[in-house]
Amino acid sequence: MFDIQMDGIYLDNGCLVKEAGIQPDDARENTIAYQILRAHSISEEPDRMQIKFDALISQDLTYVGIIQTARSSGMTEFPVPYAMTNCHNSLCAVGGTINEDDHVFGLTAAKKYGGNYVPANLAVMHAYAREELSACGGMILGSDSHSRYGALGTMGFGEGGPELVKQLLGRTYDIPSPEVVLCYVTGNTKRGVGPEDVALAMVAALFKPGTVKNKILEFTGPGLKNLTADYRCNIDTMMTETSCLSSIWETDEITEAYYRNHGRPGDYRKLKARSPAYYDGVIYLDLGRIESMIALPFHPSNAVTIHEFNERAKELLEEVDQEAERLFGKNKLQLSHKIKDGRVIADQGSIAGCAGGLFENLQEAAEILKDATLGKDGFSMTVYPASMPVNLALIRSGAAEKLLSSGVIMKPCICGSCSGYGDIPATHTFSIRHATRNFPNREGSRPDEGQYCAVALMDARSIAATAANQGVITAATDLDYQIPDLKYCFDGTVYKKRVYYGYGKADASVRLVTGPNIVDWPPMDELHDNILMRFSAVIHDPVTTTDELIPSGETSSYRSNPLGLAEFTLSRRDPEYVGRAKEAGVLETARRTRGTGAQLEAEPALEGIFAAIRTISGNEMVKMDDTELGSMVYAVKPGDGSAREQAASCQRVLGGLANICKEYATKRYRSNVINWGMLPFQMEEEPDFEVGDYIYVPGIKAALEGDLKEIPAYVLGKDGTAPIKEIRLYMADMTAEERQIVKAGCLINYNRNRH
């Protein structure tokens, strides 16, 4: 479906050429991406960016921790517009008053520090950002990985909470100057092909080879005129799944009409690459070649056309069953049993969130379902509009009536089924969703308790076609239906009536209301000269997602209680991890508070471990006093998926000191590891250690002053009696500030030390 060239190319007066009489580094400055980045960077170094954003946005999964961290670091007022939404688990059933306690905290924080507060059920955070915060040439930082607003001419970055904390403290977002890859769009889509189909096809082509990892995607080409604003926004938010750093689109009359429709014509301006502009690669996207797609469990990149899926259903579903057995052990998914009379039957459909819940997606789904019925068998379907203005438009257009009359259930404007906060399927069931991700257990199941189901991603149009066919997987391109006249009229009255707009109105006298589950971060020690760590988890999977590191769904009821949430760390991937990490934490506590004798009593094997350490050249006089104890996680490629900082912070509060991996799946997860005071180790060789083994890294504080390219470490086995194995670790480049954060033990300590 794609032609991809990654050897560099120039865009010169609309033509793609190999030479343009200018050096790549100079011509890269002419891209739309660099025009925006340079305008927001205060760095004087051409190879580094130090960015200050125009606005920040968070949801109720993250804003409590962000504000708690920032106020502990000395923040007294929000220096930039900061919007707090409540879309992640507004209706979570577990946790009593916890969810609403967080919302009260958010509102009082908005009043105290001068922020905007969007009440629960009013909007998904990314819909609100598009509707209220976006501006051509602007930049927004969000604490969610799908903070992508490039289709509206706004560069969005999704990062963990600590990066927002830095902005709230007046500091910068620091990155190496990124490469830029051009997506050159031509052609037009077929009837029935929606934006999720385009996105899944792109993710399938780009994710596994890492084609655009940590790079900027820039969209242009004659095919853009055939894509509506909604269509572009859906594709754009899904580009997170390619592992790109951010994205930006050329703006045009369609973008201008969007801003005019939203009552903000002044926020539009033309964005276009200057000639000649250099790109580090080009993706030729011919919209006419895209078919209806399905992404099979357990990743959006596992995408094939629906026609191919139906032809190879037995083979492909058996592969999913095998992968489920590898992931869940004794638990059997048995999706291959969903084939009946040669047809694949889904049990549930859902259209939700920042990708699915857009007006045009739901309007067209309604048109497909207007004379249909879901039937009285097992298939069910829900929709979650992305915002209340979208919901109002669906009601006024008659689309809501068509959906409801077919048997579809309409839900509030929250992330819902996209993140496992609603519509958790039954065991052994197969759900199809127009959402962002289909990672293991993201739908809310608990394989460790014998509950297991699976999600495939599809476009709203094909989900509606499947629903009209009583659950038989059907491509919307196989239907003959009339595409409705898509005239979306935005009505922001509900925002004016319900949103608290507090930017520039900070009131220090307001009392911050903290419910009983809103807990301050526990103290974390600064890094010692030497570290001794016990492997509490060793994961050999090709990729480990943040959903596996800390599950979403009902676990997020404890999002504002660091120690409470930490109890769920790796719970659906390695249920024994928390106990192992705590054991290592007990050793460190004993070392700090009761002395050597008590520590050895707590763990007699340490006597043998330290005896072994003293046989290492240069370490003959090593003492426990200068050796910090903690836990360690090894994973091949951790951090794919959500930006949630809890994937790292939960390890840290349990005593985690480092991660070791072959590579980090995303920049944002590695940043979270660093900001929470853990060492982001990498290694080239295959791991020769297992859970329970100790690893000793001497002189680590000194190593942080060096080039980080070769850091000796020693694997000591479980009790020090096995032969010592020397391994070589390294860390990719870190800024001076990042090195100091790790030395301080976490960003909070670093900020406190600055005052």
C-alpha positions in Angstrom: 0.0 0.0 0.0 3.0 2.3 0.5 6.2 3.2 -1.3 8.8 4.2 1.4 12.2 5.7 0.7 14.4 6.6 3.6 17.5 7.9 1.9 16.6 11.6 2.0 14.7 13.8 -0.5 13.9 17.5 -1.2 10.5 19.1 -1.7 11.2 21.9 -4.2 8.2 23.9 -5.5 5.9 21.0 -5.0 8.3 18.5 -6.7 10.2 15.7 -5.0 13.9 15.7 -6.1 17.1 14.2 -5.0 19.3 17.3 -5.3 18.4 21.0 -4.7 21.8 22.8 -4.4 21.6 23.2 -0.6 22.8 21.1 2.2 20.3 18.8 4.1 20.8 20.5 7.5 20.1 23.9 6.0 17.1 22.8 3.9 15.6 20.9 6.9 15.0 24.3 8.4 12.5 24.9 5.6 10.2 22.1 6.7 7.0 23.1 8.5 8.2 21.1 11.5 11.4 23.1 11.9 9.6 26.4 11.3 7.5 25.6 14.3 10.2 24.0 16.5 12.6 26.9 16.0 9.9 29.4 16.9 9.4 27.6 20.2 13.0 26.7 21.1 15.3 28.9 23.1 18.4 26.7 22.4 21.4 28.3 20.8 22.7 25.0 19.6 21.5 23.9 16.2 21.5 20.2 17.1 19.3 20.6 20.2 15.9 21.9 20.9 14.8 23.5 24.2 11.1 24.0 23.8 8.5 26.1 25.6 4.9 25.1 24.8 1.9 27.4 24.2 -0.4 25.2 26.3 -0.6 22.1 28.4 -3.3 19.5 28.8 -3.9 16.5 31.1 -6.7 14.1 32.1 -7.8 12.8 35.5 -5.4 9.9 35.2 -2.4 12.2 35.5 -3.1 15.8 36.6 -3.2 15.1 40.4 0.4 13.6 40.3 1.6 16.4 38.0 0.2 19.2 40.3 1.5 17.4 43.4 4.9 17.1 41.9 5.0 20.8 40.7 3.8 22.2 44.0 6.4 20.1 45.9 8.9 21.7 43.5 7.9 25.3 44.3 5.2 26.1 41.7 2.8 28.8 42.8 1.0 29.6 39.6 0.5 28.0 36.1 2.7 30.1 33.8 1.0 28.8 30.6 -2.6 27.8 29.8 -3.2 24.4 31.4 -6.4 22.5 30.8 -7.5 19.6 33.0 -10.1 17.2 31.6 -11.8 14.3 33.2 -12.2 11.6 30.6 -10.1 8.6 31.6 -12.1 6.9 34.3 -15.0 9.2 35.2 -17.3 6.2 35.6 -14.9 3.7 37.1 -16.8 1.6 39.5 -14.0 0.7 41.8 -12.6 3.0 44.4 -15.6 4.6 46.1 -15.3 8.4 46.1 -11.8 8.4 44.6 -12.7 9.5 41.1 -14.8 12.5 42.2 -12.3 13.4 44.9 -9.7 13.8 42.2 -12.1 16.0 40.2 -12.7 18.2 43.2 -8.9 18.4 43.6 -8.6 19.4 39.9 -11.2 22.2 40.2 -9.6 23.7 43.3 -6.2 23.4 41.6 -7.5 25.3 38.6 -8.8 28.1 40.9 -5.6 28.2 43.1 -3.0 28.1 40.3 -5.0 29.6 37.3 -6.0 26.7 35.0 -8.9 25.6 32.9 -11.1 22.7 34.3 -13.3 20.6 32.0 -15.9 18.7 34.1 -16.4 14.9 33.7 -18.3 13.5 30.7 -17.9 16.8 28.8 -15.0 15.9 26.5 -12.2 13.5 25.8 -9.0 15.5 26.4 -7.8 15.5 22.7 -11.2 16.6 21.4 -11.1 19.5 23.8 -7.6 20.4 22.8 -8.6 20.4 19.1 -11.7 22.4 19.8 -10.4 25.0 22.2 -6.5 25.0 22.4 -5.2 24.3 18.9 -3.8 27.1 16.7 -1.8 27.0 13.5 1.9 27.2 14.3 1.4 26.4 18.0 2.6 23.7 20.2 0.8 21.7 22.9 2.3 19.3 25.5 -0.1 16.7 26.8 0.4 14.0 29.5 -1.1 11.4 27.1 0.6 9.7 24.2 -2.2 10.6 21.8 -1.6 14.3 22.2 -1.5 14.8 18.4 -3.0 17.9 16.8 -0.9 18.2 13.7 -3.9 17.9 11.4 -4.9 21.4 12.6 -1.4 22.9 12.2 -0.5 22.4 15.9 2.4 20.3 16.9 1.4 18.1 19.8 3.7 16.0 22.0 2.6 13.3 24.4 4.9 12.8 27.3 4.8 11.7 30.9 3.8 14.1 33.7 7.3 15.2 34.7 7.8 16.9 31.4 4.6 19.0 32.1 6.0 19.7 35.5 9.1 21.2 33.9 6.9 23.5 31.8 5.0 24.5 34.9 8.3 25.4 36.5 9.3 27.6 33.6 11.8 25.2 32.2 12.1 23.5 28.8 11.4 20.3 26.9 14.8 19.2 25.7 15.3 16.9 22.7 18.0 16.4 20.0 16.9 18.2 16.8 14.8 15.5 15.2 14.7 14.0 11.7 11.6 14.8 9.6 9.9 12.3 7.3 7.5 13.5 4.6 4.2 11.7 4.0 3.2 12.7 0.5 -0.5 12.1 0.0 -2.2 11.4 -3.4 -5.4 10.0 -4.7 -8.8 9.7 -2.9 -10.4 7.0 -0.7 -13.0 4.5 -1.8 -16.5 4.6 -0.3 -16.4 2.7 3.0 -12.7 3.4 3.7 -12.4 5.5 6.8 -9.5 7.3 8.5 -8.8 4.3 10.8 -8.2 2.2 7.8 -5.6 4.6 6.5 -4.0 4.9 9.9 -3.8 1.1 10.5 -2.3 0.6 7.1 0.4 3.2 8.0 1.0 1.7 11.4 1.4 -1.8 9.9 4.0 -0.5 7.5 5.9 1.8 9.8 5.9 0.5 13.4 7.8 -2.8 13.3 10.8 -1.6 11.2 10.9 1.6 13.3 10.8 3.7 10.2 9.7 6.9 11.9 10.6 6.2 15.5 11.4 9.5 17.3 11.0 11.4 14.1 8.5 14.1 13.0 5.9 13.1 10.3 5.0 16.0 8.0 2.0 15.6 5.7 1.5 17.3 2.3 0.5 16.5 -1.2 -2.4 16.9 -3.6 -4.4 14.2 -1.9 -4.9 16.3 1.2 -7.7 18.2 -0.5 -9.7 15.0 -0.5 -9.6 14.6 3.3 -11.9 16.5 5.7 -10.6 17.9 9.0 -12.2 15.1 11.0 -10.6 12.5 8.7 -7.2 14.1 9.1 -7.5 14.3 12.9 -8.3 10.6 13.2 -5.2 9.6 11.1 -3.1 12.1 13.0 -3.9 10.9 16.5 -3.1 7.3 15.4 0.3 8.3 14.2 1.4 7.8 17.9 1.2 4.1 17.1 4.0 4.4 14.5 6.3 5.7 17.4 6.9 9.0 15.7 7.8 11.9 18.0 5.1 14.2 16.6 3.4 15.2 13.4 2.3 18.3 11.4 0.2 18.8 8.3 0.2 21.5 5.7 -2.8 23.7 6.3 -5.3 24.8 3.7 -8.9 26.0 3.1 -10.2 22.9 4.9 -8.1 23.8 8.0 -9.3 27.4 7.7 -12.9 26.2 7.6 -12.4 24.2 10.7 -11.2 27.2 12.7 -14.0 29.3 11.3 -16.6 26.7 12.3 -15.2 26.6 15.8 -15.4 30.4 16.2 -11.7 30.9 16.1 -10.8 32.2 12.6 -7.8 34.1 14.0 -6.1 30.9 15.0 -5.7 29.9 11.4 -2.7 30.7 9.3 -1.2 29.0 6.2 1.5 26.5 7.0 3.6 25.3 4.1 7.2 24.1 3.6 9.5 26.7 2.2 11.5 25.6 -0.9 13.6 23.6 -0.9 12.8 21.6 2.2 14.9 18.5 3.0 13.3 15.4 4.5 15.1 12.3 5.9 12.7 10.1 4.0 9.4 10.0 2.2 6.3 7.8 2.5 4.1 7.9 -0.6 0.5 7.4 0.5 -1.9 6.7 -2.3 -5.3 6.9 -0.7 -6.9 4.9 -3.5 -4.9 1.8 -2.5 -6.2 1.7 1.0 -8.8 -1.1 1.8 -10.9 -1.7 4.9 -8.5 -2.9 7.6 -8.5 -5.0 10.8 -5.7 -4.9 13.3 -5.6 -8.2 15.1 -4.7 -8.6 18.8 -2.4 -7.6 20.4 -1.1 -4.5 18.6 -2.3 -1.9 16.1 0.5 -2.9 13.7 -0.9 -6.4 13.3 -3.1 -5.1 10.5 -4.3 -6.8 7.4 -7.2 -6.0 5.0 -10.6 -7.4 6.1 -10.8 -9.3 2.9 -7.5 -11.0 3.6 -8.5 -11.7 7.2 -11.7 -13.4 6.1 -9.8 -15.5 3.6 -7.2 -16.6 6.1 -9.3 -16.4 9.3 -8.5 -19.8 10.7 -4.7 -19.4 10.2 -4.6 -15.8 11.6 -6.8 -16.5 14.6 -4.8 -19.6 15.5 -1.7 -17.4 15.5 -3.5 -15.0 17.9 -4.5 -18.0 20.1 -0.8 -19.0 20.2 0.3 -15.5 21.1 -2.3 -15.4 23.9 -1.0 -18.7 25.3 2.6 -17.3 25.2 1.4 -14.1 27.0 -1.1 -15.7 29.4 0.4 -19.1 30.0 -2.3 -21.6 30.9 -5.1 -19.3 29.8 -6.5 -20.1 26.3 -8.1 -17.4 24.2 -9.7 -19.7 21.6 -10.6 -17.0 19.1 -10.4 -19.6 16.4 -13.8 -20.8 17.7 -15.3 -17.6 16.4 -15.4 -19.1 12.9 -18.9 -20.3 12.2 -20.0 -21.6 8.8 -16.8 -20.1 7.3 -17.5 -16.6 8.8 -15.9 -14.8 11.7 -18.3 -13.6 14.3 -17.5 -10.8 16.7 -19.3 -10.4 20.0 -19.0 -6.7 20.5 -18.4 -3.4 18.7 -17.5 0.0 20.0 -16.6 3.4 18.5 -14.8 5.6 21.1 -12.4 8.2 22.1 -10.1 10.7 20.3 -9.9 8.6 17.2 -13.3 6.9 16.9 -15.8 9.4 18.5 -15.6 12.1 15.9 -18.7 13.5 14.2 -18.0 12.1 10.7 -17.2 8.6 11.9 -20.4 8.4 13.9 -22.5 10.1 11.3 -21.4 7.6 8.6 -21.8 4.7 11.0 -25.3 5.9 11.7 -26.1 6.0 7.9 -25.0 2.4 7.5 -27.2 1.3 10.5 -30.2 3.5 9.8 -32.4 0.6 8.5 -30.6 -2.2 10.4 -30.8 -3.9 13.7 -28.1 -5.4 15.9 -30.4 -8.3 16.5 -31.3 -10.2 19.7 -28.3 -12.6 19.8 -24.9 -11.9 21.5 -23.6 -9.0 19.5 -23.7 -5.6 21.2 -22.4 -2.1 20.3 -21.6 1.2 22.0 -20.5 4.6 20.9 -18.7 7.3 22.9 -18.8 10.7 21.2 -15.5 12.6 21.6 -17.1 15.7 23.1 -20.5 17.2 24.1 -20.4 19.5 21.0 -20.1 16.4 18.9 -22.9 14.7 20.8 -25.1 17.8 20.3 -24.4 17.7 16.6 -25.2 14.0 16.3 -28.6 14.7 18.0 -29.4 17.6 15.8 -28.4 15.8 12.6 -30.6 12.8 13.4 -27.5 10.5 13.5 -28.1 9.7 17.2 -31.6 8.6 16.5 -30.4 6.2 13.8 -27.8 4.7 16.1 -30.1 4.3 19.0 -33.0 2.9 16.9 -30.7 0.2 15.6 -29.8 -1.0 19.1 -26.6 0.9 19.7 -26.0 2.3 23.2 -24.7 5.8 23.4 -22.3 6.5 26.3 -20.8 9.6 27.9 -18.0 11.7 26.3 -15.1 9.7 28.0 -12.3 7.5 26.7 -14.4 4.5 27.7 -13.7 1.3 25.8 -10.5 2.7 24.4 -8.8 2.3 27.8 -10.8 -0.4 29.5 -13.0 2.0 31.4 -16.2 0.5 30.0 -17.6 -2.3 27.9 -15.2 -4.9 29.2 -16.1 -8.0 27.2 -16.9 -11.5 28.6 -14.2 -14.2 28.8 -13.4 -15.8 25.4 -15.1 -13.0 23.5 -14.0 -11.0 20.5 -14.5 -7.2 20.4 -14.0 -4.9 17.4 -13.3 -1.3 18.2 -12.6 2.0 16.5 -10.1 3.1 19.2 -6.4 3.7 19.5 -5.0 0.4 20.9 -5.6 -3.2 21.3 -2.8 -4.2 23.7 -3.2 -7.2 25.9 -5.7 -6.6 28.7 -6.2 -3.0 27.7 -9.9 -3.8 27.3 -10.0 -4.5 31.1 -9.8 -8.3 31.4 -7.7 -10.1 34.0 -5.9 -13.1 32.6 -4.2 -13.7 36.0 -7.7 -14.4 37.3 -8.8 -16.5 34.3 -10.5 -13.7 32.5 -9.3 -13.2 28.9 -10.7 -11.7 25.8 -9.3 -9.8 22.8 -9.8 -6.7 20.8 -9.3 -6.0 17.1 -9.2 -2.5 15.7 -11.5 -1.5 12.8 -12.9 1.7 11.3 -16.3 2.9 12.4 -17.7 2.2 9.0 -16.7 -1.5 9.0 -17.8 -1.9 12.6 -21.3 -0.5 11.6 -21.3 -2.9 8.6 -20.5 -5.8 10.9 -23.2 -4.7 13.4 -25.7 -4.5 10.5 -24.7 -8.1 9.7 -25.3 -9.3 13.3 -21.6 -9.5 14.1 -20.2 -11.2 11.0 -16.9 -9.3 10.2 -17.8 -7.2 7.2 -15.8 -4.6 5.2 -17.7 -1.4 4.7 -16.4 -1.3 1.1 -18.7 -4.3 0.5 -21.8 -2.3 1.2 -23.7 0.0 -1.1 -24.8 3.0 1.0 -25.1 6.7 0.5 -22.5 8.8 2.3 -24.3 11.5 4.2 -23.8 15.2 3.6 -21.3 15.8 6.3 -21.8 19.4 7.5 -20.7 19.6 11.1 -21.8 22.7 13.0 -19.8 23.2 16.2 -21.7 24.6 19.2 -19.4 25.4 22.1 -22.2 26.8 24.3 -21.9 23.8 26.7 -18.2 24.7 27.3 -19.1 28.3 28.0 -21.7 27.1 30.5 -19.6 24.4 32.3 -15.9 24.8 31.8 -14.0 26.8 34.5 -11.6 29.2 32.6 -9.1 30.3 35.2 -5.9 31.0 33.3 -4.4 34.3 34.5 -6.8 34.3 37.6 -4.7 32.4 40.1 -5.9 32.8 43.7 -3.4 31.7 46.3 -6.1 31.9 49.0 -8.0 28.9 47.5 -7.7 25.8 49.6 -6.6 22.8 47.7 -9.1 20.0 48.5 -7.4 16.6 48.8 -9.5 13.5 49.4 -8.3 10.6 51.5 -6.7 8.8 48.6 -4.7 11.8 47.3 -1.3 11.0 48.8 2.0 12.8 48.5 5.0 11.2 46.8 7.1 9.1 49.3 10.7 10.3 49.9 13.3 8.9 47.4 17.0 8.9 48.1 19.7 10.4 45.9 21.8 8.0 43.9 24.8 6.5 45.8 28.3 5.9 44.5 27.6 2.2 43.8 24.4 0.3 43.3 23.4 -3.3 43.9 20.2 -4.4 42.3 18.1 -7.5 42.3 16.3 -8.5 39.1 12.6 -8.4 40.0 11.4 -9.0 36.5 13.1 -10.4 33.4 10.8 -10.1 30.3 11.9 -11.6 27.0 8.9 -10.5 25.0 9.8 -8.5 21.8 7.9 -5.5 23.2 6.6 -4.6 26.6 3.8 -2.0 26.7 3.1 0.6 29.3 -0.3 -1.1 29.8 1.7 -4.2 30.9 4.0 -2.2 33.1 1.0 -0.6 34.9 -2.5 -1.7 33.7 -5.2 0.8 32.9 -8.9 0.3 33.8 -10.0 -0.1 37.4 -6.4 0.0 38.7 -6.4 3.7 37.9 -8.8 4.3 40.7 -5.5 4.5 42.7 -3.9 6.9 40.3 -3.5 9.6 43.0 -2.0 7.2 45.6 1.5 6.3 44.5 1.9 3.3 46.8 -1.6 2.1 46.2 -1.2 2.2 42.5 2.2 0.6 42.7 0.6 -2.6 44.0 -0.6 -3.2 40.4 2.8 -2.9 38.7 3.3 -5.6 36.1 0.3 -7.4 37.8 -1.0 -8.8 34.5 2.4 -9.7 33.1 4.4 -10.9 36.1 2.1 -11.0 39.2 5.1 -11.8 41.5 7.0 -8.6 40.6 5.6 -6.4 43.3 6.5 -8.9 46.1 10.0 -9.3 44.7 10.5 -5.5 44.4 9.3 -5.0 47.9 11.8 -7.5 49.2 14.6 -5.5 47.7 13.0 -2.3 49.1 13.0 -3.9 52.6 16.8 -4.5 52.3 17.4 -0.9 51.3 15.3 0.3 54.2 17.1 -1.9 56.6 20.5 -0.7 55.2 19.5 3.0 55.7 17.8 2.8 59.1 19.1 -0.2 61.1 22.6 -0.8 59.9 24.6 -3.6 58.4 23.7 -6.3 61.0 20.0 -5.9 60.6 20.3 -6.0 56.8 22.3 -9.2 56.8 19.7 -10.7 59.2 17.0 -9.6 56.7 18.8 -11.2 53.8 21.7 -13.6 54.7 22.6 -14.0 51.0 23.9 -10.5 51.0 26.9 -11.6 53.0 27.9 -13.8 50.1 27.0 -11.1 47.6 29.3 -8.5 49.2 32.0 -11.1 49.7 31.9 -11.7 45.9 31.9 -7.9 45.2 35.1 -7.5 47.2 36.8 -10.0 44.8 36.3 -7.6 41.9 39.4 -5.6 41.1 39.1 -2.1 42.5 36.2 -3.0 44.8 38.1 -4.7 47.7 37.0 -2.1 50.2 33.4 -1.6 49.1 31.0 -1.0 52.0 27.2 -1.2 52.3 27.2 2.4 53.4 28.1 3.6 49.9 26.1 1.0 48.0 22.4 1.6 47.4 20.2 -1.4 47.2 17.1 -1.7 45.0 15.2 -3.6 42.3 15.7 -3.8 38.5 13.5 -4.6 35.5 14.9 -6.1 32.3 12.8 -6.0 29.2 13.8 -6.3 25.5 11.9 -3.2 24.3 9.8 -1.6 27.1 7.5 1.4 26.9 5.4 1.1 23.8 2.1 2.8 24.2 0.8 5.3 26.7 2.7 8.2 28.0 1.6 7.4 31.6 4.4 8.2 33.9 3.1 5.6 36.4 4.8 2.9 34.3 8.0 4.3 35.7 7.0 5.9 39.0 5.4 2.7 40.3 8.7 0.9 39.9 10.5 3.8 41.6 8.3 4.0 44.7 8.8 0.2 45.1 12.6 0.8 45.2 13.4 0.5 41.5 16.8 1.9 40.5 17.1 1.1 36.8 15.8 -0.5 33.7 18.0 -2.5 31.3 16.8 -3.1 27.8 18.0 -3.6 24.2 16.1 -0.4 23.2 13.4 1.8 24.6 10.2 1.6 22.6 9.5 5.3 22.9 11.3 8.5 23.9 8.5 9.3 26.4 9.0 6.1 28.5 12.8 6.6 28.7 12.1 10.2 29.8 9.8 8.9 32.5 12.5 6.5 33.7 15.0 9.3 34.0 12.6 11.8 35.5 11.7 9.3 38.2 15.4 8.9 39.1 16.0 5.5 37.5 19.0 4.7 35.3 18.1 4.1 31.6 20.6 1.3 30.9 20.9 -0.6 27.6 22.9 -3.6 26.5 23.9 -5.1 23.2 24.4 -8.7 24.2 21.7 -11.3 25.1 20.8 -11.3 28.8 22.5 -14.0 30.8 20.7 -13.5 34.1 17.3 -14.4 35.6 14.9 -13.2 38.2 16.5 -13.2 41.7 20.1 -12.6 40.4 22.0 -9.6 41.7 23.8 -7.0 39.5 26.4 -4.6 40.8 27.3 -1.4 39.1 30.3 0.4 40.8 31.1 4.1 40.4 27.8 4.9 38.8 27.7 8.5 39.9 31.1 9.0 38.3 30.0 7.2 35.2 27.2 9.8 34.8 29.9 12.4 34.3 31.4 10.5 31.4 30.3 9.6 27.8 28.0 6.8 29.1 29.1 4.5 26.2 30.6 1.7 28.3 29.6 1.1 31.9 31.0 -2.1 33.5 28.5 -4.1 35.6 28.8 -7.5 37.3 26.1 -10.3 37.6 26.6 -12.1 40.9 23.9 -14.8 40.8 21.5 -15.2 43.7 23.9 -15.6 46.6 27.4 -14.7 45.3 28.6 -18.3 44.9 28.2 -18.5 41.1 31.0 -17.3 38.9 30.9 -13.5 38.4 29.9 -12.4 34.9 31.0 -9.0 33.7 28.7 -7.3 31.3 28.8 -4.0 29.5 26.0 -1.5 29.9 25.6 1.9 28.2 23.2 4.8 28.3 22.2 6.8 25.3 23.0 10.5 25.4 21.5 12.4 28.4 21.3 16.2 28.9 23.2 17.7 31.8 19.9 18.3 33.6 18.8 14.6 33.1 22.1 13.4 34.6 21.5 15.6 37.6 17.9 14.4 38.0 19.1 10.8 38.2 21.8 11.7 40.7 19.3 13.6 42.8 17.0 10.5 42.9 14.1 12.0 41.0 12.8 15.2 39.5 11.2 16.3 42.8 14.5 16.0 44.6 16.2 17.9 41.8 13.7 20.7 41.9 13.9 21.0 45.7 17.7 21.1 45.5 17.5 24.1 43.2 15.7 26.2 45.8 
